[in-house]
Amino acid sequence: MSEQQHRHKSGFETRAIHAGYEPDPTTGAVIPPIYATSTYKQDGVGGLRGGYEYSRSGNPTRTALEGALAALEEGERGFAFASGLAAEDTLVRSVLKPGDHVVFPNDAYGGTWRLFDKVQRVWGIDYTPAPVSDLEKVAAAIRPGTTKLVWVETPTNPLLNIGDIEALAALAHDAGALLVVDNTFASPYLQQPLALGADVVVHSTTKYVGGHSDVVGGALVVKDLEVAEQVGFHQNAMGAVPGPFDAFLTHRGLKTLAVRMDRHCDNAERVVEFLSAHPSVGEVIYPGLESHPGHEVASRQMKRYGGMVSFRVTGGEAQALAVCDRTEVFTLGESLGGVESLIEHPGRMTHASVAGTDLEVPADLVRLSVGIETAHDLVADLERALEG
Ligand SMILES: Cc1ncc(COP(=O)(O)O)c(C=O)c1O
């Protein structure tokens, strides 16, 4: 099947496994080899084989990953980076210039906030935080003529708020801005923002895309060729690319994304059911719950509701910290999206950098990345931790 057919005709799982790579013509290798090479022999000056001249500019192992990402997000082109933040930084410098303004989630991932607040602002990029779930507040935060990006996460990290991608795209485009969606929490299996009108998708591929907590990486997938050219230029000019070993691992993880995500969702639903009935849990935050304010929008734009679950305990910060200390199957740690379940206290861990700002998260909040272990063991572990 040709690359064209993979991209436009095949189902998600088929594209995840086949898109971006044809078995190697000389050996027939069915998996992209790890091209551990920095440079390439030229057949006479400028006589490049397949366009490869130097591995910052292009490497076949990375090319295969980038093709697969573009096919899964249904974008024009995919670009792989050394980390999610490297992808974000490259995007900002590709499409913004000093004096431009960004509307930004008021509960963004702390590292993304730090990039905008402590790094980009120094270089003249201003931002205004707004809740992604409130279209009127996003509209009010737009500075006509100056706002060039509306940046959203949906679901957000860690409060799992939902933004209506279609409506946000219309709002951004009316103002002459691009809509950027950080799709890390949903993954391309559960949500395809470009098909809903977004212009650029951002991923920390460290999370569900890689899926095995063994590699840090990032990606941008772009709908429009003009933006793609800018991003491609900056990817090479700034150089924050992944090496071939990292690209290989990320691509290997991506092939099983669909089956992993379905199990993440199954297990998250079991955990949510248990937590919702527990007397020490004040609130369970999960877009799959009908009580979640974003449930209706999530049902429209997501296939299922994902593996991330947050909850607030009735015993305040002390109890939240104790629960995090007591679990055994849920490992206490930052990050998310791997096969193993993780637990963390956002206020003291992933979101410590936003303490004291408008983006501060509640101290009694616990965040779970529900893995793909046996559901019963996950529920039993939380039961012990909450009762301990
Ligand atoms: C939603 C989201 N976006 C971006 C990032 C940054 O990605 P990375 O850690 O790969 O640089 C993270 C990391 O946790 C994240 O959760």
The ligand as an SDF file (V2000), in Angstrom:
LIG
                    3D

 16 16  0  0  0  0  0  0  0  0999 V2000
    0.6530   18.6720   28.6200 C   0  0  0  0  0  0  0  0  0  0  0  0
    2.1520   18.7360   28.5090 C   0  0  0  0  0  0  0  0  0  0  0  0
    2.7110   19.4680   27.5360 N   0  0  0  0  0  0  0  0  0  0  0  0
    4.0480   19.5660   27.4010 C   0  0  0  0  0  0  0  0  0  0  0  0
    4.9080   18.9380   28.2910 C   0  0  0  0  0  0  0  0  0  0  0  0
    6.3880   19.1190   28.1270 C   0  0  0  0  0  0  0  0  0  0  0  0
    6.9730   17.9910   27.5460 O   0  0  0  0  0  0  0  0  0  0  0  0
    8.4450   17.4440   27.8570 P   0  0  0  0  0  0  0  0  0  0  0  0
    8.4990   17.1090   29.3160 O   0  0  0  0  0  0  0  0  0  0  0  0
    8.5720   16.2570   26.9540 O   0  0  0  0  0  0  0  0  0  0  0  0
    9.4020   18.5390   27.5110 O   0  0  0  0  0  0  0  0  0  0  0  0
    4.3740   18.1550   29.3170 C   0  0  0  0  0  0  0  0  0  0  0  0
    5.2680   17.4700   30.2620 C   0  0  0  0  0  0  0  0  0  0  0  0
    4.8620   16.9870   31.2910 O   0  0  0  0  0  0  0  0  0  0  0  0
    2.9570   18.0620   29.4280 C   0  0  0  0  0  0  0  0  0  0  0  0
    2.3730   17.3350   30.4140 O   0  0  0  0  0  0  0  0  0  0  0  0
  1  2  1  0
  2  3  1  0
  2 15  2  0
  3  4  2  0
  4  5  1  0
  5  6  1  0
  5 12  2  0
  6  7  1  0
  7  8  1  0
  8  9  2  0
  8 10  1  0
  8 11  1  0
 12 13  1  0
 12 15  1  0
 13 14  2  0
 15 16  1  0
M  END
$$$$
